[in-house]
């Protein structure tokens, strides 16, 4: 079982250990899984730290729970607080597999022990916004573990966005610049990701739709990813769609969210050409007084 587990995780390409730190690339919100990784999308936990946001100066907290390929559990908690022209952010991300059994190469009723594989991220940062420009930075404490082995590291994320007018916006985000300490004399690198996005509002007076187009570069993947997303708002209802194309994969995603009083409830799901499963996330966003 031990060997099968390692082969499976490497095959899926999203391991906590086999590929080091790719848990940092997993989505942490309904909008991120449903629309895609776009650096002009704001929110509680956006990929662009320049776009940490609140609504009407209200603090908000978002809790997301999901399942990724290979039954990897996803949990995200994000909190944003506004102060003057700044928004301060604190977040926790967890990705992991639990309940795996270690057995000898002979039949036995009970396993020798149980083990898990996980990745943990603690993040803090802030964004600054003026009339057209937004800047942001966040720092992360990182920890990964498998069986009885653990290691930790530090990461930094940078972001910028520019609002040309009430319709057009561009954004750039650079994520996961940092390091991990060695584990078992193996060097683990962070999956640096650079995302460039241009977005524009469509029919702002009627449906307040926004279309997003992005190019994503990942240090662990040779080919670029091209993303197209659409977000549509009607009263208290939001509808999300996204497409991703690269050389070896195509993905389609969809989701929605509904706001009632001070709570926003959402659900998103992704479908991929590799047929290895359909990741999904559900989230609750609470607007604090």
C-alpha positions in Angstrom: 0.0 0.0 0.0 2.9 2.3 0.8 4.3 2.0 -2.7 0.9 2.2 -4.4 0.2 5.4 -2.6 3.4 7.1 -3.8 2.8 5.9 -7.4 -0.8 7.2 -7.4 0.2 10.6 -6.0 3.0 11.1 -8.6 0.6 10.0 -11.4 -2.0 12.6 -10.5 0.7 15.3 -10.5 -0.7 17.1 -7.5 1.1 15.4 -4.7 2.1 16.9 -1.4 5.4 15.1 -1.4 6.1 13.5 -4.8 6.1 16.8 -6.6 7.0 18.8 -3.5 4.8 21.8 -3.0 2.1 21.7 -5.7 -0.6 21.9 -3.0 0.1 25.7 -3.3 -1.5 25.6 -6.8 -4.9 24.2 -5.7 -7.9 26.5 -5.8 -9.2 28.0 -2.5 -12.6 29.5 -3.4 -15.6 28.8 -5.5 -14.8 31.7 -7.8 -11.3 30.5 -8.3 -12.3 26.9 -9.2 -15.2 28.0 -11.4 -13.9 31.1 -13.2 -10.1 30.3 -13.1 -6.9 31.8 -11.9 -7.2 35.4 -13.0 -5.2 38.3 -11.5 -8.0 40.9 -11.8 -10.5 39.0 -9.6 -10.8 40.4 -6.1 -12.1 38.7 -3.0 -11.2 37.3 0.4 -8.4 35.0 -0.9 -7.6 36.0 -4.5 -4.4 34.8 -6.3 -3.4 38.5 -6.7 -2.6 40.0 -3.2 -3.3 43.5 -4.7 -7.0 42.6 -4.7 -7.7 41.6 -1.1 -11.1 43.3 -0.8 -14.1 44.0 1.5 -17.5 45.3 0.6 -18.7 48.7 2.0 -15.8 48.6 4.6 -17.3 45.5 6.2 -14.9 42.9 7.5 -15.6 39.5 6.0 -14.6 35.9 6.6 -14.8 33.0 4.1 -14.7 29.3 4.8 -14.3 26.9 1.9 -14.3 23.1 1.8 -13.6 20.9 -1.2 -12.3 17.8 -2.8 -9.5 17.7 -5.4 -8.3 14.9 -7.7 -7.4 11.8 -5.8 -9.8 12.7 -3.0 -7.4 15.4 -1.6 -9.3 17.4 1.0 -9.2 21.1 0.6 -9.9 23.6 3.4 -9.5 27.4 3.3 -10.3 30.1 5.8 -9.7 33.7 4.9 -10.4 36.9 6.8 -10.2 40.5 5.5 -10.2 43.8 7.5 -10.3 47.3 6.0 -8.3 50.2 7.5 -8.3 53.5 5.6 -7.1 52.6 2.0 -5.6 49.3 3.0 -7.1 45.8 3.3 -5.4 43.4 5.7 -5.6 39.7 5.1 -5.1 36.5 7.1 -5.6 33.1 5.7 -5.2 29.4 6.4 -5.0 26.7 3.6 -4.9 22.9 4.2 -4.7 20.2 1.6 -4.3 16.5 2.6 -5.0 12.8 2.5 -5.6 10.8 5.6 -6.3 7.2 6.7 -3.6 5.4 4.7 -2.4 2.2 6.1 1.2 0.9 6.3 1.4 -3.0 6.1 4.1 -5.6 5.6 4.3 -7.7 2.5 2.3 -10.4 4.0 -1.4 -10.9 5.0 -2.3 -9.3 8.3 -5.6 -8.3 10.0 -4.4 -4.9 11.3 -2.0 -2.4 9.7 1.3 -1.6 11.4 0.3 2.1 11.5 -1.7 4.8 9.8 -0.2 7.8 8.0 -1.3 10.9 6.2 0.1 13.4 3.6 -0.7 17.1 4.0 0.3 20.7 3.1 -0.4 23.7 5.3 -0.2 27.4 4.5 -0.5 30.3 6.9 -0.7 33.6 5.0 -0.8 37.2 6.0 -0.7 40.3 3.8 -2.3 43.5 2.7 -3.3 45.5 -0.3 -3.2 49.3 -1.0 -5.6 51.0 -3.5 -5.9 54.4 -4.9 -8.0 55.7 -7.8 -6.6 53.4 -10.4 -3.7 51.4 -9.0 -3.7 48.5 -6.5 -0.6 47.0 -5.0 -0.3 44.0 -2.7 2.0 41.6 -0.9 1.6 38.5 1.3 3.9 36.3 3.2 3.4 32.6 3.8 4.6 30.1 6.3 4.5 26.7 4.6 4.6 23.1 6.0 4.3 19.7 4.4 4.4 16.3 5.8 4.2 12.6 4.8 4.3 9.7 7.1 6.6 10.8 10.0 8.5 13.3 7.9 7.9 17.0 7.9 9.5 20.1 6.6 8.7 23.8 6.4 9.5 26.9 4.4 8.6 30.5 3.5 6.9 32.1 0.5 6.1 35.5 -0.8 3.4 36.7 -3.3 3.3 40.0 -5.1 0.5 41.6 -7.1 -0.5 44.7 -9.1 -3.7 45.8 -10.8 -4.6 48.9 -12.9 -8.1 50.1 -13.6 -8.1 51.9 -17.0 -11.8 52.9 -16.6 -15.0 51.5 -15.2 -14.9 48.7 -17.9 -11.3 47.7 -18.5 -8.7 46.3 -16.0 -5.4 44.5 -16.1 -3.5 42.6 -13.4 -0.3 40.7 -12.7 0.5 38.3 -9.9 3.7 36.5 -9.0 3.2 33.7 -6.5 5.2 31.2 -4.5 8.7 32.9 -4.5 10.6 31.3 -1.6 12.0 28.0 -0.3 11.4 24.8 1.5 13.9 23.1 3.8 15.2 19.8 2.6 13.5 16.5 3.5 15.4 13.3 3.4 18.2 15.2 1.7 15.9 16.1 -1.2 15.5 19.6 -2.3 11.9 20.9 -2.7 11.2 23.9 -4.8 8.1 26.1 -4.8 6.0 26.2 -7.9 6.4 29.8 -9.0 3.4 31.1 -11.0 3.1 34.3 -13.0 -0.4 35.2 -14.2 -1.2 38.1 -16.5 -4.9 39.0 -16.9 -7.0 41.5 -18.8 -10.7 41.8 -18.0 -13.6 43.9 -19.2 -17.2 44.4 -18.0 -20.0 43.4 -20.3 -23.5 44.9 -20.2 -22.7 46.7 -16.8 -26.1 48.4 -16.7 -28.1 45.2 -17.0 -26.2 42.1 -15.8 -22.8 43.4 -14.6 -21.0 40.6 -16.4 -17.2 40.5 -16.5 -15.0 38.5 -19.0 -11.5 37.5 -18.1 -8.6 36.4 -20.3 -5.3 35.2 -18.8 -2.0 33.6 -19.6 -0.4 31.5 -16.8 3.2 30.5 -16.5 4.2 27.8 -14.1 7.8 26.9 -13.2 7.0 23.2 -13.0 5.2 23.0 -16.4 6.9 23.8 -19.8 3.7 24.9 -21.6 1.7 28.0 -20.8 -1.9 27.8 -19.8 -4.6 30.0 -21.4 -7.7 30.8 -19.4 -11.0 32.4 -20.3 -13.6 33.1 -17.6 -17.0 34.8 -17.3 -18.7 36.1 -14.1 -22.3 37.3 -14.3 -24.2 39.1 -11.5 -27.9 39.5 -11.3 -29.3 41.0 -8.1 -28.0 38.6 -5.4 -27.2 35.8 -7.7 -23.8 35.2 -9.4 -23.1 32.7 -12.2 -19.5 31.6 -13.0 -17.9 29.8 -16.0 -14.3 29.1 -17.0 -12.2 27.4 -19.6 -8.5 26.4 -19.5 -6.5 25.2 -22.5 -2.9 23.9 -22.5 -1.0 21.5 -24.7 -2.0 18.4 -22.7 -5.2 19.3 -21.0 -8.5 21.1 -21.4 -10.8 22.0 -18.5 -14.3 23.4 -18.2 -15.7 24.7 -14.9 -18.9 26.2 -13.6 -20.4 27.5 -10.3 -22.7 29.9 -8.6 -23.2 31.9 -5.5 -26.2 33.4 -3.7 -26.2 36.2 -1.2 -28.8 36.3 1.5 -28.6 39.0 4.2 -25.0 38.8 5.5 -24.1 35.4 4.1 -22.9 34.4 0.6 -23.1 30.7 -0.2 -21.4 29.3 -3.3 -20.6 26.1 -5.1 -18.1 25.3 -8.0 -17.0 22.3 -10.0 -14.3 21.6 -12.6 -14.4 19.0 -15.4 -11.1 18.0 -17.1 -10.2 16.0 -20.2 -8.0 13.6 -18.2 -11.1 12.0 -16.6 -9.5 11.6 -13.2 -12.3 13.1 -11.3 -14.3 16.3 -10.9 -12.9 18.6 -8.2 -15.5 20.7 -6.3 -15.7 23.4 -3.7 -18.4 24.8 -1.5 -18.0 28.1 0.4 -19.6 30.3 3.0 -18.8 34.0 3.1 -19.9 36.0 6.1 -20.1 39.8 6.2 -19.3 40.9 9.7 -20.8 44.0 11.3 
